[in-house]
Amino acid sequence: MTETLTVVLAPDPDAASLAGAMVADACLAWRLPGLLHPARRVLAELVRNAVEHAGTEARVTITRRGDGLCLAVSDGDSRLPRLLAPAPVRRGRPLDERGLGLQVVQAEATGWGARPTPTGKVVWALLRDLEPS
């Protein structure tokens, strides 16, 4: 397995699951088991956002960086994501859980960000294995 994996995914509800399986396989092959679950959660969220908000193909790139990973998702929408504060809980009303995806990314990743590209944007996250094997 190389040090970088790339796949282009259709804007399909199964895309996040496919990306999660890909990063899990990479973590096992690259002997980064401590990143398997956090990387799956982060990458699935980035891909879910691309599918839901961009509705275009998403290019997923997973790169090993020492004891860590760089996860990147490029799509065809130039609008940059933003971290939202959770909605307040209101008595007698259902919880509004929308907008919490980047909260997951923020909690799991060492760092994350987004930048525009000529054809849309790329959203990235860095994860470090704090307990390398």
N, CA, C and O atoms as a MOPAC input file, in Angstrom:
PM7 MOZYME 1SCF
protein

 N      0.83600 1    -1.16800 1     0.00000 1
 C      0.00000 1     0.00000 1     0.00000 1
 C      0.88800 1     1.24100 1     0.00000 1
 O      1.86700 1     1.30100 1     0.74400 1
 N      0.56100 1     2.21600 1    -0.81500 1
 C      1.37600 1     3.42300 1    -0.88900 1
 C      1.08500 1     4.33700 1     0.30100 1
 O      0.22100 1     4.04400 1     1.12800 1
 N      1.81000 1     5.43100 1     0.37400 1
 C      1.64100 1     6.37500 1     1.46500 1
 C      0.50500 1     7.37100 1     1.21300 1
 O      0.15700 1     8.15100 1     2.09900 1
 N     -0.06800 1     7.34800 1     0.01700 1
 C     -1.22000 1     8.19900 1    -0.30700 1
 C     -2.24300 1     7.37400 1    -1.06200 1
 O     -1.90800 1     6.64100 1    -1.99200 1
 N     -3.49000 1     7.50300 1    -0.65300 1
 C     -4.60300 1     6.84700 1    -1.34200 1
 C     -5.57300 1     7.92500 1    -1.79200 1
 O     -5.83700 1     8.87900 1    -1.06000 1
 N     -6.10200 1     7.77200 1    -2.99200 1
 C     -7.07300 1     8.73000 1    -3.51400 1
 C     -8.18800 1     7.97400 1    -4.20500 1
 O     -7.94800 1     6.98600 1    -4.90000 1
 N     -9.40600 1     8.44500 1    -4.01100 1
 C    -10.56300 1     7.87600 1    -4.68700 1
 C    -11.54200 1     9.01600 1    -4.96500 1
 O    -11.63300 1     9.97200 1    -4.19500 1
 N    -12.26500 1     8.90300 1    -6.06500 1
 C    -13.33200 1     9.85400 1    -6.37500 1
 C    -14.65700 1     9.14100 1    -6.12300 1
 O    -14.91700 1     8.06600 1    -6.66400 1
 N    -15.48400 1     9.76200 1    -5.29100 1
 C    -16.76100 1     9.17100 1    -4.90600 1
 C    -17.91800 1     9.98100 1    -5.47400 1
 O    -17.87300 1    11.21000 1    -5.51600 1
 N    -18.93800 1     9.28300 1    -5.90500 1
 C    -20.15800 1     9.93100 1    -6.38900 1
 C    -20.90000 1    10.54400 1    -5.20800 1
 O    -20.73000 1    10.09700 1    -4.07400 1
 N    -21.72100 1    11.56400 1    -5.45900 1
 C    -22.50200 1    12.17700 1    -4.37200 1
 C    -23.66100 1    11.27300 1    -3.96800 1
 O    -24.82300 1    11.56000 1    -4.25300 1
 N    -23.32400 1    10.19900 1    -3.31300 1
 C    -24.25400 1     9.13200 1    -2.98800 1
 C    -24.26800 1     8.93400 1    -1.46700 1
 O    -23.23800 1     9.13000 1    -0.82200 1
 N    -25.39600 1     8.55500 1    -0.88400 1
 C    -25.44200 1     8.34500 1     0.56900 1
 C    -24.43900 1     7.30300 1     1.07900 1
 O    -24.04900 1     7.35000 1     2.24600 1
 N    -24.01800 1     6.36800 1     0.22600 1
 C    -23.04600 1     5.35400 1     0.64800 1
 C    -21.60400 1     5.85500 1     0.61500 1
 O    -20.70200 1     5.14700 1     1.06200 1
 N    -21.37000 1     7.04300 1     0.10300 1
 C    -20.00700 1     7.55700 1    -0.05100 1
 C    -19.27100 1     7.63200 1     1.28700 1
 O    -18.09600 1     7.27000 1     1.36400 1
 N    -19.93800 1     8.09200 1     2.33100 1
 C    -19.28200 1     8.21500 1     3.63600 1
 C    -18.84200 1     6.85900 1     4.16000 1
 O    -17.76300 1     6.73600 1     4.73900 1
 N    -19.66200 1     5.84700 1     3.96200 1
 C    -19.31900 1     4.49400 1     4.40100 1
 C    -18.12900 1     3.95200 1     3.62000 1
 O    -17.23800 1     3.32400 1     4.19300 1
 N    -18.11600 1     4.19500 1     2.30900 1
 C    -16.99100 1     3.74600 1     1.48200 1
 C    -15.68700 1     4.42200 1     1.91600 1
 O    -14.64500 1     3.77400 1     2.00800 1
 N    -15.75700 1     5.72100 1     2.18000 1
 C    -14.56300 1     6.44600 1     2.63100 1
 C    -14.09900 1     5.92300 1     3.98600 1
 O    -12.89900 1     5.79500 1     4.22900 1
 N    -15.05300 1     5.62100 1     4.87200 1
 C    -14.69900 1     5.07900 1     6.18200 1
 C    -13.99400 1     3.74300 1     6.08700 1
 O    -13.04000 1     3.48700 1     6.82200 1
 N    -14.45700 1     2.88900 1     5.18700 1
 C    -13.80600 1     1.58900 1     4.98400 1
 C    -12.39900 1     1.77500 1     4.42300 1
 O    -11.47000 1     1.06100 1     4.80000 1
 N    -12.25300 1     2.73900 1     3.52300 1
 C    -10.94600 1     2.99900 1     2.91300 1
 C     -9.93100 1     3.46900 1     3.95500 1
 O     -8.79100 1     3.00600 1     3.96100 1
 N    -10.33700 1     4.38000 1     4.83000 1
 C     -9.40000 1     4.87900 1     5.83200 1
 C     -9.12800 1     3.81800 1     6.89400 1
 O     -8.02700 1     3.77600 1     7.44300 1
 N    -10.09400 1     2.96900 1     7.19500 1
 C     -9.86000 1     1.87400 1     8.14200 1
 C     -8.81700 1     0.91100 1     7.58500 1
 O     -7.90600 1     0.49600 1     8.30000 1
 N     -8.95200 1     0.55700 1     6.30500 1
 C     -7.96000 1    -0.31600 1     5.67000 1
 C     -6.57600 1     0.32600 1     5.68900 1
 O     -5.57800 1    -0.35100 1     5.93500 1
 N     -6.51600 1     1.62800 1     5.43000 1
 C     -5.23100 1     2.33500 1     5.43600 1
 C     -4.60700 1     2.30700 1     6.83300 1
 O     -3.40900 1     2.06000 1     6.97200 1
 N     -5.40700 1     2.55600 1     7.85400 1
 C     -4.88600 1     2.54900 1     9.22600 1
 C     -4.31200 1     1.18500 1     9.59500 1
 O     -3.26700 1     1.10400 1    10.24100 1
 N     -4.98000 1     0.12900 1     9.19300 1
 C     -4.48100 1    -1.21300 1     9.48700 1
 C     -3.21400 1    -1.51300 1     8.69700 1
 O     -2.25100 1    -2.04300 1     9.25200 1
 N     -3.20200 1    -1.18400 1     7.41500 1
 C     -2.03200 1    -1.44600 1     6.57600 1
 C     -0.81600 1    -0.62800 1     7.01300 1
 O      0.31400 1    -1.11300 1     6.95600 1
 N     -1.04700 1     0.60300 1     7.44600 1
 C      0.04500 1     1.48500 1     7.85000 1
 C      0.36400 1     1.36100 1     9.34100 1
 O      1.15200 1     2.13900 1     9.87800 1
 N     -0.24300 1     0.39100 1    10.00000 1
 C     -0.02200 1     0.13100 1    11.42700 1
 C     -0.29600 1     1.37000 1    12.29500 1
 O      0.51400 1     1.76700 1    13.13200 1
 N     -1.46600 1     1.95600 1    12.05700 1
 C     -1.93000 1     3.09000 1    12.85200 1
 C     -3.29800 1     2.74700 1    13.47600 1
 O     -4.27800 1     3.46000 1    13.25600 1
 N     -3.35600 1     1.65500 1    14.25300 1
 C     -4.65700 1     1.22000 1    14.77200 1
 C     -5.31900 1     2.23700 1    15.69600 1
 O     -6.54500 1     2.26600 1    15.80500 1
 N     -4.53000 1     3.06100 1    16.35400 1
 C     -5.09800 1     4.07000 1    17.24500 1
 C     -5.87600 1     5.14900 1    16.50900 1
 O     -6.66800 1     5.87100 1    17.11600 1
 N     -5.65400 1     5.26200 1    15.20300 1
 C     -6.36600 1     6.27200 1    14.41600 1
 C     -7.57600 1     5.71600 1    13.68700 1
 O     -8.35200 1     6.47600 1    13.10900 1
 N     -7.75000 1     4.39300 1    13.70700 1
 C     -8.80400 1     3.77000 1    12.91500 1
 C    -10.17900 1     4.39200 1    13.19000 1
 O    -10.82700 1     4.86800 1    12.25800 1
 N    -10.62600 1     4.39800 1    14.41600 1
 C    -11.97000 1     4.91200 1    14.71900 1
 C    -12.07600 1     6.42400 1    14.57600 1
 O    -13.03500 1     6.90300 1    13.97200 1
 N    -11.12400 1     7.20000 1    15.11100 1
 C    -11.23700 1     8.65300 1    14.91000 1
 C    -11.17600 1     9.04400 1    13.42500 1
 O    -11.91200 1     9.92700 1    12.98600 1
 N    -10.31200 1     8.39700 1    12.66800 1
 C    -10.19200 1     8.73000 1    11.24200 1
 C    -11.46300 1     8.36800 1    10.48600 1
 O    -11.88100 1     9.09900 1     9.58800 1
 N    -12.07900 1     7.24900 1    10.84300 1
 C    -13.35700 1     6.88300 1    10.20300 1
 C    -14.42200 1     7.92700 1    10.49300 1
 O    -15.15700 1     8.33300 1     9.59300 1
 N    -14.51000 1     8.36400 1    11.74600 1
 C    -15.52500 1     9.36400 1    12.10400 1
 C    -15.29000 1    10.67700 1    11.36200 1
 O    -16.22400 1    11.26600 1    10.81700 1
 N    -14.04200 1    11.13000 1    11.34500 1
 C    -13.72100 1    12.41200 1    10.71400 1
 C    -13.94600 1    12.34600 1     9.20800 1
 O    -14.60800 1    13.21600 1     8.64100 1
 N    -13.40400 1    11.32900 1     8.56100 1
 C    -13.53300 1    11.25800 1     7.10700 1
 C    -14.98800 1    11.06700 1     6.69900 1
 O    -15.43300 1    11.66600 1     5.72000 1
 N    -15.72700 1    10.25400 1     7.41900 1
 C    -17.14100 1    10.06200 1     7.10100 1
 C    -17.88300 1    11.39200 1     7.19600 1
 O    -18.74600 1    11.67700 1     6.36600 1
 N    -17.56200 1    12.19700 1     8.18400 1
 C    -18.23300 1    13.49200 1     8.33600 1
 C    -17.87000 1    14.43800 1     7.20300 1
 O    -18.73700 1    15.13300 1     6.67300 1
 N    -16.59800 1    14.47200 1     6.82600 1
 C    -16.18800 1    15.34400 1     5.71800 1
 C    -16.87300 1    14.93400 1     4.41800 1
 O    -17.31400 1    15.78700 1     3.64800 1
 N    -16.96000 1    13.63700 1     4.17900 1
 C    -17.61000 1    13.15000 1     2.95400 1
 C    -19.11500 1    13.39400 1     3.01400 1
 O    -19.71400 1    13.79800 1     2.01700 1
 N    -19.73300 1    13.15400 1     4.16700 1
 C    -21.16900 1    13.42700 1     4.32100 1
 C    -21.48000 1    14.89000 1     4.01100 1
 O    -22.46700 1    15.19100 1     3.33900 1
 N    -20.63900 1    15.79100 1     4.50000 1
 C    -20.83300 1    17.21400 1     4.21900 1
 C    -20.72600 1    17.50000 1     2.72800 1
 O    -21.51700 1    18.27200 1     2.18600 1
 N    -19.75700 1    16.88700 1     2.06200 1
 C    -19.60600 1    17.09900 1     0.61800 1
 C    -20.82800 1    16.60000 1    -0.13300 1
 O    -21.32200 1    17.27200 1    -1.03900 1
 N    -21.31600 1    15.42800 1     0.23700 1
 C    -22.49300 1    14.86300 1    -0.42900 1
 C    -23.70900 1    15.75500 1    -0.20000 1
 O    -24.43300 1    16.08000 1    -1.14100 1
 N    -23.92900 1    16.15000 1     1.05800 1
 C    -25.12800 1    16.91600 1     1.39800 1
 C    -25.09500 1    18.34600 1     0.87300 1
 O    -26.08400 1    18.82700 1     0.32100 1
 N    -23.97800 1    19.01800 1     1.04000 1
 C    -23.93300 1    20.44300 1     0.72100 1
 C    -23.45000 1    20.75800 1    -0.69100 1
 O    -23.94500 1    21.69700 1    -1.31600 1
 N    -22.49200 1    19.98700 1    -1.20200 1
 C    -21.98500 1    20.25300 1    -2.55100 1
 C    -22.78500 1    19.49600 1    -3.60000 1
 O    -23.10900 1    20.03900 1    -4.65700 1
 N    -23.10200 1    18.24100 1    -3.30300 1
 C    -23.84300 1    17.43300 1    -4.26900 1
 C    -23.04800 1    17.12800 1    -5.52300 1
 O    -23.62200 1    16.83300 1    -6.57200 1
 N    -21.72000 1    17.19900 1    -5.42000 1
 C    -20.83900 1    16.90800 1    -6.55200 1
 C    -19.96900 1    15.70500 1    -6.21300 1
 O    -19.98700 1    15.21800 1    -5.08200 1
 N    -19.21500 1    15.23100 1    -7.18700 1
 C    -18.21900 1    14.20600 1    -6.87300 1
 C    -17.27900 1    14.74900 1    -5.80600 1
 O    -17.03800 1    15.95300 1    -5.72600 1
 N    -16.75800 1    13.84800 1    -4.99300 1
 C    -15.81100 1    14.22300 1    -3.95200 1
 C    -14.53500 1    13.41500 1    -4.13800 1
 O    -14.57400 1    12.18800 1    -4.22800 1
 N    -13.41200 1    14.10800 1    -4.19400 1
 C    -12.11300 1    13.44600 1    -4.26900 1
 C    -11.58700 1    13.31600 1    -2.84100 1
 O    -11.35400 1    14.31400 1    -2.15900 1
 N    -11.40500 1    12.07700 1    -2.40500 1
 C    -10.93700 1    11.78100 1    -1.05500 1
 C     -9.46600 1    11.38500 1    -1.13900 1
 O     -9.09400 1    10.49600 1    -1.90500 1
 N     -8.64500 1    12.04800 1    -0.35000 1
 C     -7.21400 1    11.73700 1    -0.30700 1
 C     -6.81300 1    11.46000 1     1.13500 1
 O     -7.07800 1    12.25600 1     2.03600 1
 N     -6.16800 1    10.31600 1     1.33200 1
 C     -5.66500 1     9.91400 1     2.64000 1
 C     -4.15400 1     9.81200 1     2.51000 1
 O     -3.64200 1     9.04700 1     1.69300 1
 N     -3.44300 1    10.58800 1     3.32100 1
 C     -1.98900 1    10.59600 1     3.25100 1
 C     -1.41300 1    10.31100 1     4.62600 1
 O     -1.80800 1    10.91400 1     5.62400 1
 N     -0.46700 1     9.37600 1     4.65600 1
 C      0.22700 1     9.10600 1     5.91400 1
 C      1.29600 1    10.17000 1     6.10100 1
 O      2.04100 1    10.50600 1     5.18100 1
 N      1.34900 1    10.68800 1     7.32600 1
 C      2.37600 1    11.66500 1     7.69200 1
 C      2.98500 1    11.21300 1     9.01000 1
 O      2.50800 1    11.59200 1    10.08000 1
 N      4.04000 1    10.40100 1     8.94000 1
 C      4.65500 1     9.85700 1    10.15500 1
 C      3.66800 1     9.00500 1    10.91600 1
 O      3.15400 1     8.01600 1    10.39300 1
 N      3.39900 1     9.39500 1    12.17200 1
 C      2.43500 1     8.68100 1    13.00800 1
 C      1.03300 1     9.26900 1    12.88500 1
 O      0.19400 1     9.07400 1    13.76500 1
 N      0.78300 1     9.98300 1    11.80100 1
 C     -0.51700 1    10.60800 1    11.63900 1
 C     -1.04900 1    10.48700 1    10.23100 1
 O     -0.43200 1     9.87700 1     9.35800 1
 N     -2.20800 1    11.08200 1    10.03200 1
 C     -2.87900 1    11.06600 1     8.74000 1
 C     -3.33300 1    12.46400 1     8.38400 1
 O     -3.68600 1    13.26000 1     9.25400 1
 N     -3.31900 1    12.75300 1     7.09700 1
 C     -3.97400 1    13.93900 1     6.56600 1
 C     -5.12900 1    13.43100 1     5.71600 1
 O     -4.92300 1    12.67800 1     4.76400 1
 N     -6.32100 1    13.83500 1     6.05600 1
 C     -7.52700 1    13.45800 1     5.32300 1
 C     -8.01800 1    14.69400 1     4.59900 1
 O     -8.15800 1    15.75500 1     5.20800 1
 N     -8.28100 1    14.57400 1     3.30600 1
 C     -8.73800 1    15.72500 1     2.52900 1
 C     -9.88900 1    15.31000 1     1.62500 1
 O     -9.87400 1    14.23200 1     1.02900 1
 N    -10.88200 1    16.17800 1     1.53300 1
 C    -12.03500 1    15.94400 1     0.66700 1
 C    -12.23800 1    17.20100 1    -0.17300 1
 O    -12.48200 1    18.28600 1     0.35500 1
 N    -12.13300 1    17.03600 1    -1.48900 1
 C    -12.35800 1    18.13600 1    -2.43000 1
 C    -13.70800 1    17.94600 1    -3.09000 1
 O    -14.08500 1    16.82700 1    -3.43900 1
 N    -14.44500 1    19.04900 1    -3.26200 1
 C    -15.72300 1    18.96400 1    -3.95800 1
 C    -15.88900 1    20.18100 1    -4.86300 1
 O    -15.01800 1    21.04900 1    -4.91400 1
 N    -16.99100 1    20.23600 1    -5.56300 1
 C    -17.22400 1    21.27500 1    -6.54600 1
 C    -18.00500 1    22.47300 1    -6.05800 1
 O    -18.53100 1    23.23200 1    -6.87200 1
 N    -18.09900 1    22.66800 1    -4.74900 1
 C    -18.83300 1    23.79600 1    -4.17500 1
 C    -17.83300 1    24.74500 1    -3.53000 1
 O    -17.03300 1    24.32000 1    -2.69700 1
 N    -17.86400 1    26.01000 1    -3.89600 1
 C    -16.87400 1    26.95900 1    -3.37900 1
 C    -17.20300 1    27.48300 1    -1.97700 1
 O    -16.36700 1    28.14900 1    -1.36800 1
 N    -18.39300 1    27.20000 1    -1.45300 1
 C    -18.73700 1    27.67100 1    -0.10700 1
 C    -17.91400 1    26.91400 1     0.93300 1
 O    -17.91000 1    25.68300 1     0.96000 1
 N    -17.22400 1    27.65700 1     1.78000 1
 C    -16.39100 1    27.03300 1     2.81000 1
 C    -17.23800 1    26.66600 1     4.02100 1
 O    -18.15800 1    27.39900 1     4.38200 1
 N    -16.92800 1    25.52600 1     4.65400 1
 C    -17.69500 1    25.13300 1     5.84400 1
 C    -17.33100 1    26.02400 1     7.01800 1
 O    -16.26700 1    26.64200 1     7.04900 1
 N    -18.23000 1    26.07400 1     7.97400 1
 C    -17.94500 1    26.83000 1     9.19700 1
 C    -18.45600 1    26.04700 1    10.39600 1
 O    -19.46800 1    25.34900 1    10.32900 1
 N    -17.74400 1    26.18200 1    11.46100 1
 C    -18.08300 1    25.50300 1    12.70600 1
 C    -19.26500 1    26.22300 1    13.35100 1
 O    -19.21200 1    27.42900 1    13.58900 1
 N    -20.32700 1    25.47600 1    13.63100 1
 C    -21.52100 1    26.05100 1    14.24700 1
 C    -21.58200 1    25.66000 1    15.71600 1
 O    -21.16300 1    24.56700 1    16.09900 1
 N    -22.10200 1    26.55400 1    16.52400 1
 C    -22.34200 1    26.22700 1    17.93000 1
 C    -23.58300 1    25.33700 1    18.00200 1
 O    -24.53400 1    25.54900 1    17.25000 1
 N    -23.58900 1    24.35800 1    18.88200 1
 C    -24.78500 1    23.52000 1    19.01800 1
 C    -26.00000 1    24.37100 1    19.38800 1
 O    -25.89300 1    25.32500 1    20.15800 1
 N    -27.15000 1    24.01300 1    18.83200 1
 C    -28.39400 1    24.71800 1    19.15300 1
 C    -28.77000 1    24.43800 1    20.60600 1
 O    -28.55200 1    23.33500 1    21.10700 1
 N    -29.33200 1    25.43300 1    21.27600 1
 C    -29.73000 1    25.20100 1    22.67400 1
 C    -30.87900 1    24.20200 1    22.75700 1
 O    -31.71700 1    24.11200 1    21.85900 1
 N    -30.89400 1    23.46400 1    23.84700 1
 C    -31.97400 1    22.50600 1    24.09200 1
 C    -33.17600 1    23.30600 1    24.58600 1
 O    -33.07000 1    24.12300 1    25.50100 1
 N    -34.32500 1    23.04800 1    23.95300 1
 C    -35.54500 1    23.74600 1    24.35500 1
 C    -36.59200 1    22.73000 1    24.79300 1
 O    -36.85300 1    21.74400 1    24.10300 1
 N    -37.16500 1    22.98300 1    25.91700 1
 C    -38.17600 1    22.08200 1    26.48000 1
 C    -39.33200 1    21.89300 1    25.48900 1
 O    -39.86100 1    22.85200 1    24.92600 1
 N    -39.70100 1    20.61500 1    25.29700 1
 C    -40.82400 1    20.29900 1    24.43400 1
 C    -40.52400 1    20.35400 1    22.94400 1
 O    -41.42800 1    20.19000 1    22.12500 1
 N    -39.28200 1    20.57900 1    22.58700 1
 C    -38.91000 1    20.63100 1    21.17700 1
 C    -37.83300 1    19.58200 1    20.90400 1
 O    -37.00600 1    19.29600 1    21.77000 1
 N    -37.84600 1    19.01700 1    19.70800 1
 C    -36.80800 1    18.02000 1    19.39000 1
 C    -35.43300 1    18.68000 1    19.32200 1
 O    -35.30100 1    19.86800 1    19.02800 1
 N    -34.42400 1    17.87400 1    19.60100 1
 C    -33.05700 1    18.38300 1    19.51000 1
 C    -32.71100 1    18.65900 1    18.05700 1
 O    -32.99800 1    17.84800 1    17.17700 1
 N    -32.09800 1    19.79900 1    17.81100 1
 C    -31.62700 1    20.13400 1    16.47100 1
 C    -30.16200 1    19.70400 1    16.40100 1
 O    -29.28100 1    20.39900 1    16.90700 1
 N    -29.90500 1    18.55500 1    15.77200 1
 C    -28.55100 1    18.01200 1    15.72600 1
 C    -27.83100 1    18.36500 1    14.44000 1
 O    -26.70300 1    17.92100 1    14.22500 1
 N    -28.46000 1    19.15600 1    13.57900 1
 C    -27.79800 1    19.55800 1    12.34400 1
 C    -26.66000 1    20.51600 1    12.67900 1
 O    -26.72800 1    21.27300 1    13.64800 1
 N    -25.63200 1    20.46800 1    11.87300 1
 C    -24.52100 1    21.37500 1    12.07700 1
 C    -23.50100 1    20.90200 1    13.08600 1
 O    -22.55300 1    21.62400 1    13.39700 1
 N    -23.68400 1    19.68700 1    13.60600 1
 C    -22.74600 1    19.18600 1    14.61500 1
 C    -21.57500 1    18.42000 1    14.00100 1
 O    -20.64000 1    18.06000 1    14.71700 1
 N    -21.60400 1    18.16600 1    12.70800 1
 C    -20.57100 1    17.36600 1    12.06900 1
 C    -19.17400 1    17.90700 1    12.24800 1
 O    -18.25100 1    17.15600 1    12.56300 1
 N    -19.00700 1    19.19700 1    12.05100 1
 C    -17.67800 1    19.76400 1    12.22000 1
 C    -17.26300 1    19.81000 1    13.68600 1
 O    -16.07600 1    19.92800 1    13.99000 1
 N    -18.22800 1    19.71900 1    14.59300 1
 C    -17.88400 1    19.58900 1    16.01600 1
 C    -17.13200 1    18.27700 1    16.23800 1
 O    -16.17900 1    18.22400 1    17.01600 1
 N    -17.56800 1    17.21800 1    15.54800 1
 C    -16.89100 1    15.91700 1    15.61500 1
 C    -15.47000 1    16.05400 1    15.06600 1
 O    -14.51300 1    15.57800 1    15.67700 1
 N    -15.34200 1    16.69700 1    13.92800 1
 C    -14.02700 1    16.90200 1    13.31600 1
 C    -13.13800 1    17.69900 1    14.26200 1
 O    -11.98100 1    17.33900 1    14.47700 1
 N    -13.66800 1    18.77900 1    14.82700 1
 C    -12.91300 1    19.62700 1    15.75400 1
 C    -12.42900 1    18.82500 1    16.96400 1
 O    -11.29900 1    19.00600 1    17.41900 1
 N    -13.28000 1    17.94500 1    17.48100 1
 C    -12.93700 1    17.17300 1    18.67500 1
 C    -11.90100 1    16.08700 1    18.39200 1
 O    -11.05000 1    15.81100 1    19.23700 1
 N    -11.96500 1    15.47400 1    17.22300 1
 C    -11.09600 1    14.33000 1    16.91600 1
 C     -9.76300 1    14.71900 1    16.28100 1
 O     -8.75600 1    14.04200 1    16.49100 1
 N     -9.75000 1    15.79800 1    15.51000 1
 C     -8.56900 1    16.14600 1    14.72300 1
 C     -7.60300 1    17.02900 1    15.50400 1
 O     -7.99900 1    17.79400 1    16.38400 1
 N     -6.32800 1    16.90100 1    15.15800 1
 C     -5.30500 1    17.78700 1    15.69600 1
 C     -5.49800 1    19.19000 1    15.13300 1
 O     -5.24500 1    20.18700 1    15.80900 1
 N     -5.94700 1    19.24800 1    13.90000 1
 C     -6.23400 1    20.50600 1    13.23400 1
 C     -7.07600 1    20.23300 1    12.00100 1
 O     -7.06500 1    19.11900 1    11.47700 1
 N     -7.80100 1    21.23000 1    11.53600 1
 C     -8.59400 1    21.07700 1    10.32600 1
 C     -8.79000 1    22.46300 1     9.70700 1
 O     -8.59200 1    23.48800 1    10.36000 1
 N     -9.17600 1    22.46500 1     8.45500 1
 C     -9.42100 1    23.72900 1     7.78500 1
 C     -9.99000 1    23.49500 1     6.39700 1
 O    -10.24900 1    22.36000 1     5.99600 1
 N    -10.17600 1    24.57300 1     5.68300 1
 C    -10.71200 1    24.51400 1     4.32700 1
 C    -10.11300 1    25.65700 1     3.52500 1
 O     -9.78600 1    26.71400 1     4.06500 1
 N     -9.97900 1    25.42700 1     2.23700 1
 C     -9.50000 1    26.49200 1     1.36400 1
 C    -10.16900 1    26.34800 1     0.00500 1
 O    -10.48800 1    25.24300 1    -0.43500 1
 N    -10.37500 1    27.47800 1    -0.64700 1
 C    -10.96700 1    27.40800 1    -1.98400 1
 C     -9.97000 1    26.84200 1    -2.98700 1
 O     -8.75700 1    26.95400 1    -2.81600 1
 N    -10.50700 1    26.23600 1    -4.03000 1
 C     -9.70600 1    25.75200 1    -5.15900 1
 C    -10.32700 1    26.33500 1    -6.42700 1
 O    -11.41800 1    26.90200 1    -6.36900 1
 N     -9.66300 1    26.20800 1    -7.55500 1
 C    -10.24300 1    26.73200 1    -8.79600 1
 C    -11.58400 1    26.08200 1    -9.15900 1
 O    -12.38100 1    26.67100 1    -9.88900 1
 N    -11.83200 1    24.87100 1    -8.65000 1
 C    -13.07400 1    24.17300 1    -9.00900 1
 C    -14.02800 1    23.97200 1    -7.83600 1
 O    -15.04700 1    23.29900 1    -7.99400 1
 N    -13.73300 1    24.53000 1    -6.67700 1
 C    -14.59500 1    24.33900 1    -5.50700 1
 C    -13.83700 1    24.61200 1    -4.22700 1
 O    -13.45100 1    25.74800 1    -3.95300 1
 N    -13.62500 1    23.56400 1    -3.44200 1
 C    -12.88500 1    23.71100 1    -2.18200 1
 C    -12.28000 1    22.37300 1    -1.78600 1
 O    -12.64200 1    21.32600 1    -2.32100 1
 N    -11.35800 1    22.43100 1    -0.84500 1
 C    -10.84700 1    21.23700 1    -0.19100 1
 C    -10.95700 1    21.47200 1     1.31600 1
 O    -10.57800 1    22.52500 1     1.82700 1
 N    -11.48400 1    20.46600 1     2.01000 1
 C    -11.57100 1    20.48700 1     3.46700 1
 C    -10.64400 1    19.38500 1     3.96800 1
 O    -10.70300 1    18.25400 1     3.48600 1
 N     -9.79100 1    19.71200 1     4.93200 1
 C     -8.78600 1    18.76400 1     5.38400 1
 C     -8.79800 1    18.65700 1     6.91100 1
 O     -9.27000 1    19.54400 1     7.62200 1
 N     -8.26300 1    17.54400 1     7.37500 1
 C     -8.10200 1    17.33000 1     8.82000 1
 C     -6.82800 1    16.53900 1     9.04700 1
 O     -6.50300 1    15.63200 1     8.28100 1
 N     -6.11400 1    16.88400 1    10.09500 1
 C     -4.90700 1    16.16200 1    10.49700 1
 C     -5.20100 1    15.40300 1    11.78100 1
 O     -5.80300 1    15.93600 1    12.71300 1
 N     -4.76500 1    14.15000 1    11.81300 1
 C     -4.91700 1    13.32700 1    13.00400 1
 C     -3.57100 1    12.72500 1    13.34300 1
 O     -2.84400 1    12.27300 1    12.45900 1
 N     -3.24000 1    12.72000 1    14.62000 1
 C     -1.99900 1    12.09900 1    15.09200 1
 C     -2.33100 1    10.92600 1    15.98600 1
 O     -3.25700 1    10.98500 1    16.79500 1
 N     -1.55900 1     9.85100 1    15.83200 1
 C     -1.71100 1     8.69400 1    16.70600 1
 C     -0.89500 1     8.97500 1    17.95700 1
 O      0.33500 1     8.95500 1    17.92700 1
 N     -1.58800 1     9.23600 1    19.04800 1
 C     -0.89800 1     9.58700 1    20.28500 1
 C     -0.29100 1     8.39000 1    20.98100 1
 O      0.51300 1     8.53800 1    21.90000 1
 N     -0.68200 1     7.18000 1    20.53500 1
 C     -0.12300 1     5.95200 1    21.10100 1
 C      0.34000 1     5.05500 1    19.95300 1
 O     -0.26400 1     4.01200 1    19.70200 1
 N      1.42400 1     5.46100 1    19.24300 1
 C      1.88600 1     4.65700 1    18.11100 1
 C      2.26500 1     3.25100 1    18.54400 1
 O      2.74800 1     3.02200 1    19.65300 1
 N      2.02600 1     2.30100 1    17.61200 1
 C      2.36200 1     0.90800 1    17.93900 1
 C      3.77100 1     0.57100 1    17.54900 1
 O      4.21500 1    -0.55800 1    17.75400 1

